């Protein structure tokens, strides 16, 4: 189990507890949220969840012209190959820029799924809920990179 911390205002404690209970029921005990604290905010991390359906993963896989399964190395190679093939500098097709957007989005979806699959939760008919855990150091580095 990997703990995740969130900062909530004292006035939102009851609402948080209700939401945590609702999430626990939805995931049938595979995900448990509870409130402990107060704790100092300097050691927090974030957890981002995204529900990804099999159809979306299949579409991303097809957009990158991949087979039924692929490693991260294979996904990156397909992405780079398709970028070279559709780059507007070498491909005069007016659809090339749209194709670049499509394969970039597909690559992003598959990369996040592969990198964070160890945190995935089965969400039934909705698909797979992929949880991305980010530490405070990750968030600070991202903020610094975006500011530059």
C-alpha positions as CSV (number, residue, x, y, z in Angstrom):
1,X,0.0,0.0,0.0
2,X,1.3,3.5,-0.9
3,X,-0.2,6.3,1.2
4,X,-1.2,9.5,-0.5
5,X,-1.9,12.8,1.3
6,X,-4.2,15.6,0.4
7,X,-4.7,18.9,2.1
8,X,-8.2,19.8,3.1
9,X,-9.7,22.6,5.0
10,X,-11.2,21.7,8.3
11,X,-14.6,22.8,7.1
12,X,-14.4,20.2,4.3
13,X,-13.6,17.2,6.6
14,X,-17.1,15.7,6.6
15,X,-17.4,16.2,2.8
16,X,-14.0,14.5,2.3
17,X,-15.0,11.5,4.5
18,X,-18.3,11.1,2.5
19,X,-16.4,11.2,-0.8
20,X,-13.7,8.8,0.5
21,X,-16.4,6.3,1.6
22,X,-18.2,6.6,-1.8
23,X,-14.9,5.9,-3.6
24,X,-14.2,2.9,-1.3
25,X,-17.6,1.4,-2.1
26,X,-17.1,2.0,-5.9
27,X,-13.8,0.1,-5.9
28,X,-15.2,-2.6,-3.6
29,X,-12.3,-2.4,-1.1
30,X,-9.5,-2.3,-3.6
31,X,-8.9,1.3,-2.8
32,X,-9.3,2.6,0.7
33,X,-9.3,6.2,1.7
34,X,-9.3,7.5,5.2
35,X,-8.5,10.8,7.0
36,X,-5.7,11.0,9.5
37,X,-4.1,14.1,10.7
38,X,-3.5,16.9,10.9
39,X,-0.1,16.3,9.3
40,X,2.5,18.8,8.1
41,X,1.9,19.8,4.4
42,X,5.6,19.5,3.4
43,X,5.6,15.8,2.9
44,X,2.5,15.6,0.6
45,X,2.3,13.8,-2.7
46,X,-0.5,13.8,-5.2
47,X,-2.5,11.0,-6.9
48,X,-4.1,11.7,-10.2
49,X,-6.6,9.2,-11.5
50,X,-7.9,8.8,-15.1
51,X,-10.3,6.1,-16.2
52,X,-9.1,4.6,-19.5
53,X,-11.4,2.3,-21.4
54,X,-10.2,-0.6,-23.5
55,X,-11.5,1.2,-26.6
56,X,-9.3,4.2,-26.0
57,X,-6.3,2.1,-25.4
58,X,-7.0,0.1,-28.5
59,X,-7.5,3.2,-30.6
60,X,-4.2,4.6,-29.3
61,X,-2.5,1.3,-30.1
62,X,-3.9,1.3,-33.6
63,X,-2.9,5.0,-34.1
64,X,0.7,4.0,-33.5
65,X,0.3,0.9,-35.7
66,X,1.2,-1.4,-32.8
67,X,0.2,-5.1,-32.4
68,X,-2.0,-6.5,-29.6
69,X,0.8,-5.8,-27.0
70,X,3.8,-3.6,-26.9
71,X,6.5,-2.6,-24.5
72,X,7.4,1.1,-23.7
73,X,10.4,0.7,-26.0
74,X,8.2,-0.5,-28.9
75,X,5.7,2.3,-28.2
76,X,8.5,5.0,-28.3
77,X,10.0,3.5,-31.5
78,X,6.6,3.5,-33.3
79,X,5.9,7.1,-32.1
80,X,9.3,8.3,-33.4
81,X,8.9,6.4,-36.7
82,X,5.5,7.9,-37.3
83,X,6.7,11.4,-36.4
84,X,9.4,11.2,-39.0
85,X,6.9,9.8,-41.6
86,X,4.3,12.5,-41.0
87,X,6.4,15.5,-40.1
88,X,5.2,18.5,-42.3
89,X,8.8,19.2,-43.4
90,X,8.9,15.9,-45.2
91,X,5.3,15.1,-45.8
92,X,3.3,17.6,-48.0
93,X,0.0,15.8,-47.2
94,X,-2.4,18.5,-45.8
95,X,-3.6,15.9,-43.2
96,X,0.0,15.4,-41.9
97,X,-0.3,18.0,-39.0
98,X,-3.6,16.3,-37.8
99,X,-2.0,12.9,-38.0
100,X,0.9,14.2,-35.8
101,X,-1.6,15.4,-33.2
102,X,-3.3,12.0,-33.3
103,X,-0.1,10.0,-32.8
104,X,1.2,12.4,-30.1
105,X,-2.0,12.0,-28.1
106,X,-1.9,8.2,-28.6
107,X,1.7,8.1,-27.5
108,X,0.9,10.1,-24.4
109,X,-2.1,7.9,-23.4
110,X,-0.1,4.7,-23.9
111,X,3.0,6.0,-22.1
112,X,1.0,7.0,-19.1
113,X,-0.8,3.7,-19.0
114,X,2.5,1.7,-19.3
115,X,4.3,3.9,-16.7
116,X,1.5,3.9,-14.2
117,X,-0.1,0.5,-14.8
118,X,1.2,-0.9,-11.5
119,X,-1.2,1.5,-9.8
120,X,-4.2,0.6,-12.0
121,X,-7.5,-0.4,-10.4
122,X,-10.1,-2.3,-12.3
123,X,-13.1,-0.1,-12.6
124,X,-15.5,-2.5,-14.3
125,X,-17.6,-1.2,-17.2
126,X,-15.8,2.2,-17.0
127,X,-12.4,0.7,-17.9
128,X,-9.2,0.9,-15.9
129,X,-8.6,3.7,-13.4
130,X,-4.9,4.5,-13.8
131,X,-3.4,6.3,-10.8
132,X,-0.4,8.5,-11.3
133,X,1.5,9.2,-8.0
134,X,3.6,12.3,-8.0
135,X,5.8,13.5,-5.2
136,X,6.3,17.0,-4.0
137,X,9.7,17.0,-5.7
138,X,8.1,16.0,-9.0
139,X,5.5,18.8,-8.8
140,X,8.2,21.4,-7.9
141,X,10.4,20.2,-10.9
142,X,7.4,20.4,-13.2
143,X,6.5,23.9,-12.0
144,X,10.1,25.1,-12.5
145,X,10.2,23.6,-16.0
146,X,6.9,25.3,-16.9
147,X,8.2,28.6,-15.6
148,X,11.3,28.5,-17.7
